Amino acid sequence: MENPFESGHIKNYVLLYASVVVIMVLFFLASTLFNEVETPEKKVFNVNAPKVEVKDEKRNIEVNASRFKLMPKAY
């Protein structure tokens, strides 16, 4: 295996690395220039909302006569 410093191949490796860095910088610049970030609208909640009355009514639960019986405790 040849030493890249002695054979002159190091220039190719440096050019490859530099080209990758330049491409990354170009993509970064393109994404910052052409990507418009929208500012979200501030949501304002109504402080004087009408209050809802809670009714304490017992609901009638209809018992279905089915062949399956539910377990008394959920696991």
Order of alpha helices (4+ residues) and beta strands (2+ residues): alpha-alpha
